[in-house]
């Protein structure tokens, strides 16, 4: 099976033709966080994406270009150094060959150093590069997908209900979603553990509730919104497999965010977080 996928991958990437079209996009932002009672901090971020297209094949390169300090270690896949050099954040390619769609992720996030995040420590291991092959099979509206780990996914929309089922060794995963009577409903069962979310709009306010007791509400109109979100307490969790990382306990908290788009093309946002009583001000622009 893996040899077959590798053969398809060679067919996808072994192209010497010139790229017919190149699209460049990016985003930049600066944020000031008073951090509550802790010392305030200012952070910067700038990202660049380059997409080249030739016929049915496209290649994407994503980079972190803010030039600031980064925790990613220099590595074989071009990770940035502590000196703030440009760092790759993604390299991928996709192509279509007849009924087959092939997607290759050529960037190994695990080649970067361990990253510490709020509420837990992510300790990467292994190789995250992958190849996925999807086949438009003649079985109604369903699509069959196969990746290089041997997982098989069948997905499609039937009578307004979108369903995706992934066959894994000892850990099948099913995801379903539908819009019923003005409500957007999603349900996920991952190896026997189920979670769900329900979203609806009432009097112009978009409300979403989740099985983990989380809730969010968005007021206003596009370009000028207020979002109130409550995140429930998170229990600690040990790593059960090589792909699921340990998570530390975190108390429940609420955030209030005000966002507004400016006529200049920039956007301003202010977010208050009850977890540490902090206020974050952010200015950003995308192109």
C-alpha positions in Angstrom: 0.0 0.0 0.0 2.7 2.5 0.9 4.7 1.6 -2.2 1.6 2.4 -4.3 1.1 5.8 -2.6 4.8 6.5 -3.0 4.5 5.8 -6.7 1.6 8.3 -6.9 3.6 10.8 -5.0 6.5 10.6 -7.6 3.9 11.2 -10.3 2.8 14.3 -8.5 6.1 15.9 -7.8 8.2 14.9 -10.7 7.4 17.9 -12.8 9.9 20.1 -14.5 7.5 22.5 -16.2 7.6 26.2 -15.3 5.1 27.5 -12.8 2.3 29.3 -14.7 1.0 31.5 -11.9 2.2 32.7 -8.6 0.0 34.2 -5.8 1.5 35.9 -2.8 -0.5 36.7 0.4 0.3 37.5 3.9 -0.6 39.0 7.2 1.1 41.1 9.9 0.1 42.2 13.4 1.4 43.8 16.6 -0.1 43.1 20.0 0.2 44.7 23.4 -0.8 42.6 26.4 -0.8 44.1 29.9 -0.7 40.6 31.3 -2.8 41.5 34.3 -0.5 41.7 37.3 2.5 40.4 35.4 4.9 42.4 33.3 3.4 43.7 30.1 4.6 42.4 26.7 4.6 43.5 23.1 4.6 40.8 20.4 5.0 41.0 16.6 4.0 38.5 13.9 4.3 38.5 10.1 3.5 35.6 7.8 3.9 35.1 4.1 2.4 32.5 1.8 3.5 31.8 -1.8 1.3 29.6 -4.0 2.5 28.4 -7.4 0.1 26.8 -9.9 0.8 24.9 -13.0 -2.2 23.1 -14.6 -3.8 20.8 -12.0 -0.7 21.0 -9.7 -0.2 23.6 -6.9 2.7 24.1 -4.5 2.5 26.2 -1.3 5.3 27.6 0.8 4.4 29.3 4.1 6.9 31.3 6.1 7.2 33.2 9.4 9.0 36.4 8.3 8.7 38.8 11.3 12.4 38.5 12.1 11.8 38.3 15.8 13.0 35.8 18.3 11.6 32.3 17.8 11.7 29.1 19.8 11.9 26.9 16.8 15.3 25.2 16.4 17.2 25.2 13.1 16.7 21.9 11.4 16.8 19.9 8.2 13.5 21.4 7.1 14.6 25.1 7.5 13.5 25.9 11.0 14.4 29.4 12.1 17.2 30.1 14.6 17.0 32.1 17.8 18.5 35.0 15.9 15.2 35.6 14.2 15.8 34.4 10.6 13.0 33.6 8.3 11.4 30.3 9.3 9.4 27.9 7.2 6.0 26.9 8.7 4.7 24.8 5.9 5.5 23.2 2.5 2.9 21.3 0.6 1.9 20.2 -2.9 -1.4 19.0 -4.4 -2.3 17.6 -7.8 -5.1 15.9 -9.7 -4.5 12.9 -11.9 -7.7 11.6 -13.4 -10.0 10.6 -10.6 -7.2 10.8 -8.0 -6.3 13.8 -5.9 -2.9 13.6 -4.2 -1.8 15.9 -1.4 1.8 15.9 0.0 2.8 17.6 3.2 6.6 18.0 2.9 7.2 20.0 6.1 8.1 18.1 9.3 6.9 20.1 12.3 8.6 17.5 14.5 11.9 18.8 13.2 11.3 21.8 15.4 12.1 22.1 19.1 9.6 21.3 21.8 7.1 24.1 22.1 5.6 25.1 25.4 1.9 26.3 25.2 -0.6 27.6 27.7 -2.1 24.8 29.6 0.2 22.0 28.4 3.5 20.9 27.0 3.6 19.6 23.4 6.5 17.2 23.0 6.7 16.2 19.3 8.2 13.0 18.1 8.3 11.1 14.9 7.9 12.5 11.4 4.8 14.6 10.5 5.3 14.6 6.7 2.6 12.7 4.9 0.9 11.9 1.6 -2.9 11.6 1.2 -4.6 10.1 -1.8 -8.3 10.7 -2.5 -10.4 8.8 -5.0 -13.6 10.1 -6.5 -15.3 6.7 -6.5 -18.6 6.1 -8.3 -20.6 5.6 -5.1 -23.0 8.5 -5.1 -21.7 11.7 -3.5 -19.1 9.9 -1.4 -15.3 10.2 -1.7 -12.8 7.6 -0.6 -9.5 8.8 0.9 -6.3 6.9 1.7 -3.2 8.2 3.4 0.3 6.8 3.9 -0.5 5.6 7.4 -3.0 3.1 6.0 -6.1 5.1 7.3 -9.1 5.0 5.0 -11.7 7.8 5.0 -15.1 7.7 3.4 -16.9 11.1 3.3 -19.9 12.7 1.6 -23.2 14.6 2.0 -26.4 12.6 2.1 -29.8 14.2 2.5 -28.2 17.4 3.9 -26.1 15.5 6.4 -22.3 15.6 5.9 -20.5 12.5 7.3 -16.9 11.5 7.4 -15.8 8.1 8.7 -12.1 7.2 9.1 -11.1 3.6 9.6 -8.1 3.4 11.9 -6.4 0.5 13.7 -8.4 0.3 16.9 -9.5 3.9 16.9 -12.2 4.7 14.2 -13.3 8.3 14.0 -16.7 9.5 12.7 -17.6 13.2 12.2 -21.1 14.4 11.2 -22.7 17.8 10.7 -26.0 19.1 9.5 -28.2 22.2 9.5 -31.6 21.4 10.9 -34.4 24.0 11.7 -31.9 26.9 11.8 -29.4 25.1 13.9 -25.9 23.9 12.9 -25.1 20.7 14.6 -21.8 18.8 14.6 -20.9 15.5 16.3 -17.6 13.7 16.6 -16.9 10.2 17.9 -13.2 9.5 18.2 -12.3 6.0 19.4 -15.5 5.8 21.5 -15.3 9.4 22.9 -18.1 11.7 21.7 -18.2 15.5 21.6 -20.8 17.9 20.0 -21.5 21.5 19.2 -24.8 23.3 18.4 -24.9 26.7 16.9 -27.8 29.0 16.0 -28.6 32.7 15.5 -31.1 34.5 17.8 -32.1 38.1 17.2 -28.9 38.7 15.2 -26.7 37.0 17.8 -24.7 33.9 16.8 -24.6 31.4 19.7 -22.6 28.2 19.9 -22.7 25.7 22.8 -20.5 22.6 23.2 -20.6 19.3 25.0 -17.6 20.5 27.2 -19.9 23.2 28.7 -18.3 25.9 26.6 -20.4 28.7 25.1 -19.8 31.7 22.8 -21.9 34.5 21.5 -21.1 36.9 18.6 -22.9 40.3 18.4 -22.7 43.0 15.7 -22.2 42.9 12.0 -19.4 41.9 9.7 -16.4 44.1 10.4 -17.6 45.3 13.8 -18.2 42.5 16.3 -18.2 41.7 20.0 -17.5 38.1 21.0 -18.1 36.7 24.4 -16.8 33.2 25.0 -16.7 31.0 28.1 -14.2 28.1 28.2 -14.9 25.4 30.7 -12.4 23.9 33.1 -10.0 21.5 31.4 -8.8 18.4 33.3 -5.3 17.1 33.1 -4.7 14.3 30.6 -1.8 11.9 30.1 -0.6 10.9 26.7 -2.3 7.7 25.6 -0.6 7.4 22.2 2.4 8.8 20.3 0.1 11.3 18.5 -1.8 12.5 21.5 0.1 14.8 23.8 -0.3 15.3 27.6 -2.4 18.3 28.7 -2.2 20.0 32.1 -5.2 21.2 34.1 -6.6 24.7 33.4 -9.4 26.6 35.3 -12.4 27.9 33.4 -12.2 31.4 32.0 -14.2 33.9 29.9 -13.0 36.2 27.1 -14.6 39.4 25.7 -13.3 40.5 22.4 -14.1 43.7 20.4 -13.0 43.7 16.7 -13.4 46.4 14.1 -12.2 46.6 10.5 -10.9 50.1 9.4 -11.4 51.7 6.0 -7.6 51.7 5.6 -7.7 47.8 5.4 -6.3 47.2 8.8 -8.2 45.7 11.8 -8.2 46.6 15.5 -9.1 44.2 18.3 -9.2 44.4 22.1 -9.6 41.2 24.2 -10.1 40.9 28.0 -9.4 37.5 29.6 -10.6 36.7 33.0 -8.1 33.9 33.4 -5.3 36.4 34.2 -7.3 39.6 34.1 -5.3 40.7 31.1 -6.2 43.1 28.3 -4.6 42.6 24.8 -4.7 45.2 22.1 -3.9 44.0 18.6 -3.5 45.8 15.2 -3.3 43.6 12.1 -3.4 43.8 8.3 -3.7 41.1 5.6 -3.1 41.2 1.9 
